[in-house]
Amino acid sequence: MGELIRTRDGRDLAVEDYGNPQGRPVFLLHGTPGSRLGPAPRSAVLYRLGVRLITFDRPGYGDSDRLPGRRVAHAAADVEAIADALDIDEFAVVGRSGGAPHALACAALLPDRTARAAALVGLAPRDAQGLDWFEGMTESNVREYINAAAGKGQLTTSLEMRSITIRADPRRSVNDMRHGLPKPDRGIVADAGIRVMLERNFEEALRSSADGWVDDVMAFSTDWEFRIEDIHAPVLLWHGEQDVFAPVQHTRWLAERIPGAQMIVERGAAHFGALRALTRVLSWATW
């Protein structure tokens, strides 16, 4: 059931809590742009896995209040507030795409509560030493981060225009997106069920504004406000080798610096391959 949970600073977060109510609690952090209604296994699968799945709209998306100037690190406090409200002590965190850095924030900043963390097709910090951050990245994403570097106003104008187009016809936007995808991703997005989930996800994320999308991109472009070297929980990093949204070298960079991290790079997979890997990752996350 969906509900609004109030944070300590007075914001509302839109939360979904489903799956096996007696199962291991796992937070699933959505992509960019995205929402609590993003792609996830069916309830029957979650019951079989023994997973109680918690999703929420990051600030500025869907029904969650905006947090101006938020950084990646702020996700840890929001996850903690939701866990407290749901009377959950220890949990795992799984982040896909734009949710991946936020999952790592929980592992670094909530060490006594984050039992495991998984980051799928995620980015490395913008100031990652020794990493060519843009190499292999699709032009539309490069343009977003260049706009972010030029200033929040320029980025807002660009993403507001894109969000208006998506809101007007989410089905057409998902279909148009397929044309620029690598072959492995085109095959996944060709699935009618996946397309419906993506349409619902984007429509909910952007139904009021592009605020969450803008704030995500700005957060990825600035200091994350935690050190990945400080993570000591078990970490799983998954990436499709042909990803053009978050190139695979980002995960390789993270794997070299997160103590004890397990890395899986799947050949013949790209960005949306994370959707097919999600059930396996949730099984790993149930510790």
Salt bridges, closest charged atoms under 4 A:
ASP9 OD2 - ARG11 NE 3.05
ASP12 OD1 - ARG6 NE 2.59
GLU16 OE2 - ARG36 NE 3.27
ASP17 OD2 - ARG52 NH2 2.69
ASP57 OD2 - ARG36 NH1 2.58
ASP63 OD2 - ARG36 NH2 3.84
ASP63 OD1 - ARG207 NH2 2.11
ASP78 OD1 - ARG11 NH2 2.82
GLU80 OE2 - ARG113 NH1 3.55
ASP84 OD2 - ARG8 NH2 3.01
ASP84 OD1 - ARG113 NH1 2.75
GLU139 OE2 - ARG143 NH1 3.63
GLU144 OE2 - ARG162 NH1 2.71
ASP176 OD2 - ARG172 NE 3.74
GLU204 OE2 - ARG36 NH1 2.91
GLU204 OE1 - ARG207 NE 2.98
ASP211 OD1 - ARG66 NH1 3.25
ASP215 OD2 - ARG66 NE 2.79
ASP215 OD1 - LYS152 NZ 3.73
ASP216 OD2 - ARG58 NH2 2.78
ASP216 OD1 - ARG70 NH1 2.91
GLU225 OE2 - ARG71 NH1 3.42
GLU229 OE1 - ARG227 NH1 3.93
ASP230 OD2 - ARG227 NE 3.34
GLU241 OE2 - ARG252 NH2 3.90
ASP243 OD2 - HIS239 NE2 3.09
ASP243 OD2 - HIS271 ND1 2.75
GLU256 OE1 - ARG257 NH1 3.12
GLU266 OE1 - ARG280 NH2 3.64
